[in-house]
């Protein structure tokens, strides 16, 4: 069976995020106020063939740790996407 999985990769807390900081500084000029602590990241959606949802998540987690993120400085969150 095929399962859709989302992987979000963000810098770990304490790691400088110059892209997020640049976005945050630009917000007031664009008319947005009251927004702080902007962090940039990467998002991936995958279609994984697996026997069950937990196997699909396990495969995505392994892929995130080995290829999609740098585990020294990034965190990866994996979630199953519910299909309608």
Secondary structure, DSSP 8 states (H G I E B T S, - for coil): -EEEEEEEEEE-TTS--HHHHHHHHHHGGGT--S------EEEEEEEEE-SSHHHHHHHHHHHIIIIIS-TTTEEEEEEE----
